[in-house]
Protein backbone atom coordinates (compact mmCIF):
# COMPACT_ATOMS: atom_id res chain seq x y z
CA UNK A 1 0.00 0.00 0.00
CA UNK A 2 2.85 2.36 0.84
CA UNK A 3 4.34 1.68 -2.59
CA UNK A 4 1.08 2.71 -4.30
CA UNK A 5 0.87 5.80 -2.12
CA UNK A 6 4.46 6.72 -2.95
CA UNK A 7 3.75 6.16 -6.65
CA UNK A 8 0.55 8.21 -6.40
CA UNK A 9 2.48 11.13 -4.89
CA UNK A 10 5.38 10.92 -7.34
CA UNK A 11 5.99 14.29 -8.97
CA UNK A 12 5.88 14.78 -12.75
CA UNK A 13 6.25 18.23 -14.35
CA UNK A 14 5.57 19.83 -10.99
CA UNK A 15 2.39 17.84 -10.22
CA UNK A 16 1.77 14.59 -8.37
CA UNK A 17 0.96 11.56 -10.46
CA UNK A 18 -2.42 11.34 -8.67
CA UNK A 19 -3.23 14.90 -9.79
CA UNK A 20 -2.34 13.93 -13.36
CA UNK A 21 -4.58 10.86 -13.15
CA UNK A 22 -7.49 12.90 -11.79
CA UNK A 23 -6.98 15.55 -14.51
CA UNK A 24 -6.92 12.83 -17.18
CA UNK A 25 -10.17 11.40 -15.78
CA UNK A 26 -11.83 14.82 -15.83
CA UNK A 27 -10.64 15.40 -19.39
CA UNK A 28 -11.90 12.00 -20.58
CA UNK A 29 -15.31 12.38 -18.93
CA UNK A 30 -15.77 15.96 -20.13
CA UNK A 31 -14.66 15.33 -23.71
CA UNK A 32 -16.95 12.30 -23.84
CA UNK A 33 -20.09 13.76 -22.29
CA UNK A 34 -20.04 17.16 -24.03
CA UNK A 35 -19.99 15.80 -27.63
CA UNK A 36 -22.65 13.23 -26.70
CA UNK A 37 -24.88 15.96 -25.26
CA UNK A 38 -24.24 18.15 -28.31
CA UNK A 39 -25.15 15.32 -30.68
CA UNK A 40 -28.35 14.52 -28.77
CA UNK A 41 -29.53 18.16 -28.70
CA UNK A 42 -28.68 18.64 -32.39
CA UNK A 43 -30.58 15.48 -33.34
CA UNK A 44 -33.66 16.62 -31.43
CA UNK A 45 -33.56 20.05 -33.03
CA UNK A 46 -33.28 18.57 -36.53
CA UNK A 47 -36.13 16.18 -35.80
CA UNK A 48 -38.41 19.01 -34.73
CA UNK A 49 -37.41 21.11 -37.76
CA UNK A 50 -37.93 18.20 -40.16
CA UNK A 51 -41.44 17.53 -38.85
CA UNK A 52 -42.25 21.28 -38.73
CA UNK A 53 -43.24 21.02 -35.07
CA UNK A 54 -43.80 24.31 -33.18
CA UNK A 55 -40.87 25.46 -31.07
CA UNK A 56 -40.22 28.33 -28.68
CA UNK A 57 -37.77 30.63 -30.42
CA UNK A 58 -35.43 30.89 -27.41
CA UNK A 59 -35.22 27.10 -27.12
CA UNK A 60 -34.77 26.71 -30.86
CA UNK A 61 -31.97 29.30 -30.86
CA UNK A 62 -30.30 27.58 -27.90
CA UNK A 63 -30.39 24.27 -29.75
CA UNK A 64 -28.93 25.91 -32.84
CA UNK A 65 -26.10 27.46 -30.81
CA UNK A 66 -25.32 24.04 -29.31
CA UNK A 67 -25.24 22.54 -32.80
CA UNK A 68 -22.86 25.27 -34.01
CA UNK A 69 -20.46 24.70 -31.12
CA UNK A 70 -17.06 23.67 -32.45
CA UNK A 71 -15.51 20.38 -31.37
CA UNK A 72 -12.22 22.24 -30.87
CA UNK A 73 -13.99 24.48 -28.38
CA UNK A 74 -15.27 21.43 -26.51
CA UNK A 75 -11.68 20.14 -26.44
CA UNK A 76 -10.59 23.47 -24.96
CA UNK A 77 -13.29 23.26 -22.29
CA UNK A 78 -12.15 19.77 -21.37
CA UNK A 79 -8.51 20.90 -21.16
CA UNK A 80 -9.47 23.90 -19.02
CA UNK A 81 -11.48 21.81 -16.55
CA UNK A 82 -8.75 19.18 -16.35
CA UNK A 83 -5.96 21.71 -15.79
CA UNK A 84 -7.60 23.75 -13.04
CA UNK A 85 -5.86 21.80 -10.23
CA UNK A 86 -2.53 21.48 -12.04
CA UNK A 87 0.42 23.83 -11.97
CA UNK A 88 2.60 24.47 -15.00
CA UNK A 89 5.77 26.42 -15.76
CA UNK A 90 5.05 30.11 -16.49
CA UNK A 91 5.67 29.82 -20.23
CA UNK A 92 3.44 26.76 -20.58
CA UNK A 93 0.78 28.39 -18.39
CA UNK A 94 0.86 31.49 -20.61
CA UNK A 95 0.61 29.46 -23.82
CA UNK A 96 -2.33 27.50 -22.43
CA UNK A 97 -4.11 30.69 -21.36
CA UNK A 98 -3.60 32.29 -24.77
CA UNK A 99 -4.97 29.22 -26.54
CA UNK A 100 -8.03 29.00 -24.29
CA UNK A 101 -8.82 32.73 -24.61
CA UNK A 102 -8.56 32.61 -28.40
CA UNK A 103 -10.74 29.49 -28.53
CA UNK A 104 -13.40 31.11 -26.35
CA UNK A 105 -13.66 34.32 -28.37
CA UNK A 106 -13.59 32.41 -31.65
CA UNK A 107 -16.55 30.37 -30.46
CA UNK A 108 -18.29 33.50 -29.16
CA UNK A 109 -17.97 35.07 -32.61
CA UNK A 110 -19.40 31.91 -34.22
CA UNK A 111 -22.33 32.02 -31.79
CA UNK A 112 -22.94 35.69 -32.59
CA UNK A 113 -22.97 35.04 -36.35
CA UNK A 114 -25.33 32.09 -35.81
CA UNK A 115 -27.67 34.40 -33.90
CA UNK A 116 -27.63 36.95 -36.76
CA UNK A 117 -28.42 34.25 -39.32
CA UNK A 118 -31.23 32.91 -37.12
CA UNK A 119 -32.73 36.40 -36.79
CA UNK A 120 -32.69 36.83 -40.58
CA UNK A 121 -34.27 33.42 -41.15
CA UNK A 122 -36.94 34.14 -38.52
CA UNK A 123 -37.77 37.42 -40.25
CA UNK A 124 -38.06 35.62 -43.59
CA UNK A 125 -40.39 32.98 -42.15
CA UNK A 126 -42.67 35.64 -40.65
CA UNK A 127 -43.03 37.40 -44.00
CA UNK A 128 -45.80 36.36 -46.36
CA UNK A 129 -44.43 34.54 -49.37
CA UNK A 130 -40.81 34.52 -50.56
CA UNK A 131 -38.99 37.60 -49.26
CA UNK A 132 -36.76 38.40 -52.23
CA UNK A 133 -35.77 41.73 -50.71
CA UNK A 134 -34.46 40.06 -47.56
CA UNK A 135 -32.76 37.36 -49.59
CA UNK A 136 -30.96 39.91 -51.72
CA UNK A 137 -29.78 41.98 -48.74
CA UNK A 138 -28.75 38.96 -46.64
CA UNK A 139 -25.24 38.78 -48.08
CA UNK A 140 -24.56 42.44 -47.33
CA UNK A 141 -25.99 42.22 -43.80
CA UNK A 142 -23.93 39.12 -43.02
CA UNK A 143 -20.79 40.73 -44.43
CA UNK A 144 -21.16 43.87 -42.29
CA UNK A 145 -22.17 41.83 -39.23
CA UNK A 146 -19.17 39.56 -39.75
CA UNK A 147 -16.79 42.54 -39.82
CA UNK A 148 -18.25 43.93 -36.61
CA UNK A 149 -18.49 40.62 -34.73
CA UNK A 150 -15.01 39.36 -35.58
CA UNK A 151 -13.47 42.78 -35.02
CA UNK A 152 -14.99 43.04 -31.55
CA UNK A 153 -14.01 39.43 -30.78
CA UNK A 154 -10.37 40.08 -31.70
CA UNK A 155 -10.24 43.26 -29.60
CA UNK A 156 -11.80 41.55 -26.57
CA UNK A 157 -9.43 38.61 -26.91
CA UNK A 158 -6.44 40.95 -26.97
CA UNK A 159 -7.81 42.81 -23.95
CA UNK A 160 -8.19 39.54 -22.02
CA UNK A 161 -4.58 38.65 -22.89
CA UNK A 162 -3.35 41.88 -21.33
CA UNK A 163 -2.75 43.85 -24.51
CA UNK A 164 -3.48 47.58 -24.25
CA UNK A 165 -6.17 48.09 -26.84
CA UNK A 166 -6.60 51.87 -26.41
CA UNK A 167 -3.42 52.71 -28.37
CA UNK A 168 -4.41 49.98 -30.80
CA UNK A 169 -7.83 51.56 -31.29
CA UNK A 170 -6.21 54.95 -31.84
CA UNK A 171 -3.87 53.41 -34.42
CA UNK A 172 -6.79 51.62 -36.09
CA UNK A 173 -8.67 54.93 -36.24
CA UNK A 174 -5.80 56.76 -37.92
CA UNK A 175 -5.09 53.83 -40.22
CA UNK A 176 -8.78 53.55 -41.00
CA UNK A 177 -8.90 57.18 -42.12
CA UNK A 178 -5.90 56.68 -44.36
CA UNK A 179 -7.35 53.46 -45.74
CA UNK A 180 -10.72 55.10 -46.34
CA UNK A 181 -9.07 57.87 -48.35
CA UNK A 182 -7.13 55.31 -50.37
CA UNK A 183 -10.13 53.11 -51.17
CA UNK A 184 -12.93 55.65 -50.98
CA UNK A 185 -14.56 54.31 -54.15
CA UNK A 186 -14.73 50.78 -52.75
CA UNK A 187 -15.91 52.13 -49.39
CA UNK A 188 -18.61 54.19 -51.12
CA UNK A 189 -19.85 51.04 -52.87
CA UNK A 190 -19.85 49.15 -49.56
CA UNK A 191 -21.86 51.86 -47.79
CA UNK A 192 -24.21 52.02 -50.78
CA UNK A 193 -24.77 48.26 -50.58
CA UNK A 194 -25.60 48.67 -46.89
CA UNK A 195 -28.04 51.44 -47.80
CA UNK A 196 -29.70 49.16 -50.38
CA UNK A 197 -29.88 46.33 -47.83
CA UNK A 198 -31.57 48.53 -45.22
CA UNK A 199 -33.82 50.61 -47.49
CA UNK A 200 -34.68 47.70 -49.85
CA UNK A 201 -35.70 49.71 -52.92
CA UNK A 202 -35.59 46.55 -55.05
CA UNK A 203 -34.96 42.84 -54.72
CA UNK A 204 -33.84 39.86 -56.76
CA UNK A 205 -36.21 39.29 -59.68
CA UNK A 206 -37.33 42.93 -59.98
CA UNK A 207 -37.15 44.54 -63.43
CA UNK A 208 -35.25 47.83 -63.24
CA UNK A 209 -34.58 50.73 -65.57
CA UNK A 210 -31.38 52.60 -64.66
CA UNK A 211 -30.60 55.46 -67.04
CA UNK A 212 -30.30 53.70 -70.43
CA UNK A 213 -29.94 50.20 -68.94
CA UNK A 214 -32.84 47.82 -68.37
CA UNK A 215 -32.82 44.33 -66.91
CA UNK A 216 -33.87 41.97 -64.15
CA UNK A 217 -31.92 41.91 -60.87
CA UNK A 218 -29.88 38.72 -60.56
CA UNK A 219 -27.54 39.50 -57.69
CA UNK A 220 -27.00 42.28 -55.15
CA UNK A 221 -23.43 42.11 -53.92
CA UNK A 222 -21.21 44.03 -51.57
CA UNK A 223 -19.75 46.16 -54.35
CA UNK A 224 -22.09 45.86 -57.34
CA UNK A 225 -25.55 44.84 -58.51
CA UNK A 226 -25.96 42.60 -61.55
CA UNK A 227 -28.84 42.85 -64.00
CA UNK A 228 -29.78 40.46 -66.80
CA UNK A 229 -31.03 42.45 -69.78
CA UNK A 230 -33.83 41.26 -72.04
CA UNK A 231 -31.20 40.72 -74.75
CA UNK A 232 -29.38 38.24 -72.54
CA UNK A 233 -26.21 40.08 -71.55
CA UNK A 234 -25.32 40.81 -67.92
CA UNK A 235 -25.16 44.44 -66.80
CA UNK A 236 -22.97 45.22 -63.79
CA UNK A 237 -23.61 48.51 -61.97
CA UNK A 238 -21.58 49.74 -58.99
CA UNK A 239 -23.78 50.21 -55.92
CA UNK A 240 -22.32 53.69 -55.41
CA UNK A 241 -23.60 54.71 -58.84
CA UNK A 242 -26.91 52.95 -58.35
CA UNK A 243 -27.94 55.02 -55.31
CA UNK A 244 -27.18 58.30 -57.11
CA UNK A 245 -29.54 57.88 -60.07
CA UNK A 246 -33.27 57.53 -60.54
CA UNK A 247 -34.26 53.87 -60.69
CA UNK A 248 -37.58 52.73 -62.10
CA UNK A 249 -38.65 49.48 -60.46
CA UNK A 250 -41.14 47.67 -62.65
CA UNK A 251 -41.23 44.74 -60.23
CA UNK A 252 -43.42 46.76 -57.85
CA UNK A 253 -46.18 47.20 -60.41
CA UNK A 254 -49.57 46.06 -59.14
CA UNK A 255 -51.35 46.80 -62.41
CA UNK A 256 -50.32 48.34 -65.73
CA UNK A 257 -51.89 51.45 -67.26
CA UNK A 258 -52.20 51.56 -71.06
CA UNK A 259 -53.13 54.51 -73.28
CA UNK A 260 -53.64 54.44 -77.02
CA UNK A 261 -54.93 56.91 -79.61
CA UNK A 262 -56.99 56.05 -82.70
CA UNK A 263 -56.78 58.43 -85.68
CA UNK A 264 -60.15 58.23 -87.42
CA UNK A 265 -60.92 59.76 -90.85
CA UNK A 266 -62.98 62.98 -91.05
CA UNK A 267 -65.43 61.36 -93.48
CA UNK A 268 -66.85 59.18 -90.67
CA UNK A 269 -70.47 60.16 -89.84
CA UNK A 270 -71.05 61.90 -86.51
CA UNK A 271 -73.49 59.22 -85.35
CA UNK A 272 -70.86 56.56 -85.97
CA UNK A 273 -68.23 58.65 -84.15
CA UNK A 274 -70.54 58.87 -81.15
CA UNK A 275 -70.67 55.06 -81.00
CA UNK A 276 -66.89 54.64 -80.94
CA UNK A 277 -66.41 55.14 -77.14
CA UNK A 278 -69.15 52.62 -76.37
CA UNK A 279 -67.66 50.15 -78.84
CA UNK A 280 -64.17 50.45 -77.36
CA UNK A 281 -65.59 50.04 -73.86
CA UNK A 282 -67.32 46.82 -74.88
CA UNK A 283 -64.12 45.50 -76.50
CA UNK A 284 -61.95 46.23 -73.46
CA UNK A 285 -64.45 44.92 -70.92
CA UNK A 286 -64.68 41.67 -72.91
CA UNK A 287 -60.89 41.24 -72.74
CA UNK A 288 -59.68 39.17 -69.74
CA UNK A 289 -57.58 40.82 -67.01
CA UNK A 290 -58.45 44.37 -68.09
CA UNK A 291 -60.37 47.27 -66.56
CA UNK A 292 -61.79 50.04 -68.76
CA UNK A 293 -61.11 53.62 -67.65
CA UNK A 294 -62.19 56.08 -70.36
CA UNK A 295 -62.51 56.79 -74.10
CA UNK A 296 -63.06 60.27 -75.57
CA UNK A 297 -62.76 62.19 -78.80
CA UNK A 298 -60.23 64.65 -77.44
CA UNK A 299 -58.54 66.24 -80.45
CA UNK A 300 -59.50 67.26 -83.96
CA UNK A 301 -56.20 67.67 -85.74
CA UNK A 302 -55.53 68.63 -89.32
CA UNK A 303 -54.96 64.98 -90.19
CA UNK A 304 -57.55 63.05 -88.20
CA UNK A 305 -60.07 62.82 -85.38
CA UNK A 306 -58.23 61.41 -82.37
CA UNK A 307 -59.92 59.12 -79.87
CA UNK A 308 -57.88 58.65 -76.68
CA UNK A 309 -58.53 55.45 -74.72
CA UNK A 310 -57.17 54.45 -71.31
CA UNK A 311 -57.49 51.07 -69.65
CA UNK A 312 -55.69 48.99 -67.01
CA UNK A 313 -54.26 45.50 -67.17
CA UNK A 314 -54.85 43.97 -63.75
CA UNK A 315 -51.81 41.69 -64.03
CA UNK A 316 -48.44 43.40 -63.78
CA UNK A 317 -46.35 41.20 -66.09
CA UNK A 318 -45.65 42.53 -69.57
CA UNK A 319 -46.77 39.34 -71.31
CA UNK A 320 -50.32 39.80 -70.00
CA UNK A 321 -50.33 43.37 -71.29
CA UNK A 322 -49.10 42.35 -74.74
CA UNK A 323 -51.73 39.60 -74.99
CA UNK A 324 -54.49 41.99 -73.95
CA UNK A 325 -53.42 44.74 -76.36
CA UNK A 326 -53.18 42.31 -79.26
CA UNK A 327 -56.68 41.01 -78.57
CA UNK A 328 -58.02 44.57 -78.34
CA UNK A 329 -56.34 45.60 -81.60
CA UNK A 330 -57.79 42.66 -83.51
CA UNK A 331 -61.28 43.31 -82.17
CA UNK A 332 -60.98 47.01 -83.04
CA UNK A 333 -60.12 46.13 -86.62
CA UNK A 334 -63.04 43.73 -86.80
CA UNK A 335 -65.62 46.09 -85.28
CA UNK A 336 -64.46 49.21 -87.13
CA UNK A 337 -64.63 47.43 -90.49
CA UNK A 338 -68.16 46.32 -89.65
CA UNK A 339 -69.04 49.92 -88.71
CA UNK A 340 -67.32 51.21 -91.89
CA UNK A 341 -64.92 53.37 -89.89
CA UNK A 342 -61.66 54.09 -91.66
CA UNK A 343 -58.40 55.18 -90.08
CA UNK A 344 -56.63 58.26 -91.29
CA UNK A 345 -54.12 57.43 -94.01
CA UNK A 346 -52.09 60.59 -93.34
CA UNK A 347 -50.98 59.91 -89.78
CA UNK A 348 -48.53 56.97 -89.74
CA UNK A 349 -49.62 55.85 -86.31
CA UNK A 350 -53.18 54.94 -85.44
CA UNK A 351 -52.51 53.48 -82.01
CA UNK A 352 -50.14 55.02 -79.48
CA UNK A 353 -49.53 53.11 -76.30
CA UNK A 354 -48.22 54.71 -73.15
CA UNK A 355 -47.09 51.99 -70.77
CA UNK A 356 -45.31 53.16 -67.63
CA UNK A 357 -43.27 50.23 -66.40
CA UNK A 358 -42.39 48.57 -69.71
CA UNK A 359 -38.73 47.69 -70.43
CA UNK A 360 -36.97 49.99 -72.89
CA UNK A 361 -36.78 47.35 -75.60
CA UNK A 362 -40.58 47.50 -75.65
CA UNK A 363 -40.84 51.15 -74.71
CA UNK A 364 -41.78 52.43 -78.15
CA UNK A 365 -45.32 51.61 -77.16
CA UNK A 366 -46.68 52.08 -80.69
CA UNK A 367 -48.63 49.85 -83.03
CA UNK A 368 -50.18 50.71 -86.34
CA UNK A 369 -53.69 49.98 -87.44
CA UNK A 370 -53.97 51.09 -91.06
C-alpha positions in Angstrom: 0.0 0.0 0.0 2.8 2.4 0.8 4.3 1.7 -2.6 1.1 2.7 -4.3 0.9 5.8 -2.1 4.5 6.7 -3.0 3.8 6.2 -6.7 0.5 8.2 -6.4 2.5 11.1 -4.9 5.4 10.9 -7.3 6.0 14.3 -9.0 5.9 14.8 -12.8 6.2 18.2 -14.4 5.6 19.8 -11.0 2.4 17.8 -10.2 1.8 14.6 -8.4 1.0 11.6 -10.5 -2.4 11.3 -8.7 -3.2 14.9 -9.8 -2.3 13.9 -13.4 -4.6 10.9 -13.1 -7.5 12.9 -11.8 -7.0 15.5 -14.5 -6.9 12.8 -17.2 -10.2 11.4 -15.8 -11.8 14.8 -15.8 -10.6 15.4 -19.4 -11.9 12.0 -20.6 -15.3 12.4 -18.9 -15.8 16.0 -20.1 -14.7 15.3 -23.7 -16.9 12.3 -23.8 -20.1 13.8 -22.3 -20.0 17.2 -24.0 -20.0 15.8 -27.6 -22.6 13.2 -26.7 -24.9 16.0 -25.3 -24.2 18.2 -28.3 -25.2 15.3 -30.7 -28.4 14.5 -28.8 -29.5 18.2 -28.7 -28.7 18.6 -32.4 -30.6 15.5 -33.3 -33.7 16.6 -31.4 -33.6 20.1 -33.0 -33.3 18.6 -36.5 -36.1 16.2 -35.8 -38.4 19.0 -34.7 -37.4 21.1 -37.8 -37.9 18.2 -40.2 -41.4 17.5 -38.8 -42.3 21.3 -38.7 -43.2 21.0 -35.1 -43.8 24.3 -33.2 -40.9 25.5 -31.1 -40.2 28.3 -28.7 -37.8 30.6 -30.4 -35.4 30.9 -27.4 -35.2 27.1 -27.1 -34.8 26.7 -30.9 -32.0 29.3 -30.9 -30.3 27.6 -27.9 -30.4 24.3 -29.7 -28.9 25.9 -32.8 -26.1 27.5 -30.8 -25.3 24.0 -29.3 -25.2 22.5 -32.8 -22.9 25.3 -34.0 -20.5 24.7 -31.1 -17.1 23.7 -32.5 -15.5 20.4 -31.4 -12.2 22.2 -30.9 -14.0 24.5 -28.4 -15.3 21.4 -26.5 -11.7 20.1 -26.4 -10.6 23.5 -25.0 -13.3 23.3 -22.3 -12.2 19.8 -21.4 -8.5 20.9 -21.2 -9.5 23.9 -19.0 -11.5 21.8 -16.5 -8.7 19.2 -16.3 -6.0 21.7 -15.8 -7.6 23.8 -13.0 -5.9 21.8 -10.2 -2.5 21.5 -12.0 0.4 23.8 -12.0 2.6 24.5 -15.0 5.8 26.4 -15.8 5.0 30.1 -16.5 5.7 29.8 -20.2 3.4 26.8 -20.6 0.8 28.4 -18.4 0.9 31.5 -20.6 0.6 29.5 -23.8 -2.3 27.5 -22.4 -4.1 30.7 -21.4 -3.6 32.3 -24.8 -5.0 29.2 -26.5 -8.0 29.0 -24.3 -8.8 32.7 -24.6 -8.6 32.6 -28.4 -10.7 29.5 -28.5 -13.4 31.1 -26.4 -13.7 34.3 -28.4 -13.6 32.4 -31.6 -16.5 30.4 -30.5 -18.3 33.5 -29.2 -18.0 35.1 -32.6 -19.4 31.9 -34.2 -22.3 32.0 -31.8 -22.9 35.7 -32.6 -23.0 35.0 -36.4 -25.3 32.1 -35.8 -27.7 34.4 -33.9 -27.6 36.9 -36.8 -28.4 34.2 -39.3 -31.2 32.9 -37.1 -32.7 36.4 -36.8 -32.7 36.8 -40.6 -34.3 33.4 -41.2 -36.9 34.1 -38.5 -37.8 37.4 -40.2 -38.1 35.6 -43.6 -40.4 33.0 -42.1 -42.7 35.6 -40.7 -43.0 37.4 -44.0 -45.8 36.4 -46.4 -44.4 34.5 -49.4 -40.8 34.5 -50.6 -39.0 37.6 -49.3 -36.8 38.4 -52.2 -35.8 41.7 -50.7 -34.5 40.1 -47.6 -32.8 37.4 -49.6 -31.0 39.9 -51.7 -29.8 42.0 -48.7 -28.8 39.0 -46.6 -25.2 38.8 -48.1 -24.6 42.4 -47.3 -26.0 42.2 -43.8 -23.9 39.1 -43.0 -20.8 40.7 -44.4 -21.2 43.9 -42.3 -22.2 41.8 -39.2 -19.2 39.6 -39.7 -16.8 42.5 -39.8 -18.3 43.9 -36.6 -18.5 40.6 -34.7 -15.0 39.4 -35.6 -13.5 42.8 -35.0 -15.0 43.0 -31.6 -14.0 39.4 -30.8 -10.4 40.1 -31.7 -10.2 43.3 -29.6 -11.8 41.6 -26.6 -9.4 38.6 -26.9 -6.4 41.0 -27.0 -7.8 42.8 -23.9 -8.2 39.5 -22.0 -4.6 38.6 -22.9 -3.3 41.9 -21.3 -2.8 43.8 -24.5 -3.5 47.6 -24.2 -6.2 48.1 -26.8 -6.6 51.9 -26.4 -3.4 52.7 -28.4 -4.4 50.0 -30.8 -7.8 51.6 -31.3 -6.2 54.9 -31.8 -3.9 53.4 -34.4 -6.8 51.6 -36.1 -8.7 54.9 -36.2 -5.8 56.8 -37.9 -5.1 53.8 -40.2 -8.8 53.5 -41.0 -8.9 57.2 -42.1 -5.9 56.7 -44.4 -7.3 53.5 -45.7 -10.7 55.1 -46.3 -9.1 57.9 -48.4 -7.1 55.3 -50.4 -10.1 53.1 -51.2 -12.9 55.6 -51.0 -14.6 54.3 -54.1 -14.7 50.8 -52.8 -15.9 52.1 -49.4 -18.6 54.2 -51.1 -19.9 51.0 -52.9 -19.8 49.2 -49.6 -21.9 51.9 -47.8 -24.2 52.0 -50.8 -24.8 48.3 -50.6 -25.6 48.7 -46.9 -28.0 51.4 -47.8 -29.7 49.2 -50.4 -29.9 46.3 -47.8 -31.6 48.5 -45.2 -33.8 50.6 -47.5 -34.7 47.7 -49.9 -35.7 49.7 -52.9 -35.6 46.5 -55.0 -35.0 42.8 -54.7 -33.8 39.9 -56.8 -36.2 39.3 -59.7 -37.3 42.9 -60.0 -37.1 44.5 -63.4 -35.2 47.8 -63.2 -34.6 50.7 -65.6 -31.4 52.6 -64.7 -30.6 55.5 -67.0 -30.3 53.7 -70.4 -29.9 50.2 -68.9 -32.8 47.8 -68.4 -32.8 44.3 -66.9 -33.9 42.0 -64.1 -31.9 41.9 -60.9 -29.9 38.7 -60.6 -27.5 39.5 -57.7 -27.0 42.3 -55.1 -23.4 42.1 -53.9 -21.2 44.0 -51.6 -19.8 46.2 -54.4 -22.1 45.9 -57.3 -25.5 44.8 -58.5 -26.0 42.6 -61.6 -28.8 42.9 -64.0 -29.8 40.5 -66.8 -31.0 42.4 -69.8 -33.8 41.3 -72.0 -31.2 40.7 -74.7 -29.4 38.2 -72.5 -26.2 40.1 -71.5 -25.3 40.8 -67.9 -25.2 44.4 -66.8 -23.0 45.2 -63.8 -23.6 48.5 -62.0 -21.6 49.7 -59.0 -23.8 50.2 -55.9 -22.3 53.7 -55.4 -23.6 54.7 -58.8 -26.9 53.0 -58.4 -27.9 55.0 -55.3 -27.2 58.3 -57.1 -29.5 57.9 -60.1 -33.3 57.5 -60.5 -34.3 53.9 -60.7 -37.6 52.7 -62.1 -38.7 49.5 -60.5 -41.1 47.7 -62.6 -41.2 44.7 -60.2 -43.4 46.8 -57.9 -46.2 47.2 -60.4 -49.6 46.1 -59.1 -51.3 46.8 -62.4 -50.3 48.3 -65.7 -51.9 51.4 -67.3 -52.2 51.6 -71.1 -53.1 54.5 -73.3 -53.6 54.4 -77.0 -54.9 56.9 -79.6 -57.0 56.0 -82.7 -56.8 58.4 -85.7 -60.2 58.2 -87.4 -60.9 59.8 -90.8 -63.0 63.0 -91.1 -65.4 61.4 -93.5 -66.9 59.2 -90.7 -70.5 60.2 -89.8 -71.0 61.9 -86.5 -73.5 59.2 -85.3 -70.9 56.6 -86.0 -68.2 58.7 -84.2 -70.5 58.9 -81.2 -70.7 55.1 -81.0 -66.9 54.6 -80.9 -66.4 55.1 -77.1 -69.2 52.6 -76.4 -67.7 50.1 -78.8 -64.2 50.4 -77.4 -65.6 50.0 -73.9 -67.3 46.8 -74.9 -64.1 45.5 -76.5 -61.9 46.2 -73.5 -64.4 44.9 -70.9 -64.7 41.7 -72.9 -60.9 41.2 -72.7 -59.7 39.2 -69.7 -57.6 40.8 -67.0 -58.5 44.4 -68.1 -60.4 47.3 -66.6 -61.8 50.0 -68.8 -61.1 53.6 -67.7 -62.2 56.1 -70.4 -62.5 56.8 -74.1 -63.1 60.3 -75.6 -62.8 62.2 -78.8 -60.2 64.7 -77.4 -58.5 66.2 -80.5 -59.5 67.3 -84.0 -56.2 67.7 -85.7 -55.5 68.6 -89.3 -55.0 65.0 -90.2 -57.6 63.0 -88.2 -60.1 62.8 -85.4 -58.2 61.4 -82.4 -59.9 59.1 -79.9 -57.9 58.6 -76.7 -58.5 55.4 -74.7 -57.2 54.4 -71.3 -57.5 51.1 -69.6 -55.7 49.0 -67.0 -54.3 45.5 -67.2 -54.8 44.0 -63.7 -51.8 41.7 -64.0 -48.4 43.4 -63.8 -46.4 41.2 -66.1 -45.6 42.5 -69.6 -46.8 39.3 -71.3 -50.3 39.8 -70.0 -50.3 43.4 -71.3 -49.1 42.3 -74.7 -51.7 39.6 -75.0 -54.5 42.0 -73.9 -53.4 44.7 -76.4 -53.2 42.3 -79.3 -56.7 41.0 -78.6 -58.0 44.6 -78.3 -56.3 45.6 -81.6 -57.8 42.7 -83.5 -61.3 43.3 -82.2 -61.0 47.0 -83.0 -60.1 46.1 -86.6 -63.0 43.7 -86.8 -65.6 46.1 -85.3 -64.5 49.2 -87.1 -64.6 47.4 -90.5 -68.2 46.3 -89.7 -69.0 49.9 -88.7 -67.3 51.2 -91.9 -64.9 53.4 -89.9 -61.7 54.1 -91.7 -58.4 55.2 -90.1 -56.6 58.3 -91.3 -54.1 57.4 -94.0 -52.1 60.6 -93.3 -51.0 59.9 -89.8 -48.5 57.0 -89.7 -49.6 55.8 -86.3 -53.2 54.9 -85.4 -52.5 53.5 -82.0 -50.1 55.0 -79.5 -49.5 53.1 -76.3 -48.2 54.7 -73.2 -47.1 52.0 -70.8 -45.3 53.2 -67.6 -43.3 50.2 -66.4 -42.4 48.6 -69.7 -38.7 47.7 -70.4 -37.0 50.0 -72.9 -36.8 47.3 -75.6 -40.6 47.5 -75.6 -40.8 51.2 -74.7 -41.8 52.4 -78.2 -45.3 51.6 -77.2 -46.7 52.1 -80.7 -48.6 49.8 -83.0 -50.2 50.7 -86.3 -53.7 50.0 -87.4 -54.0 51.1 -91.1 
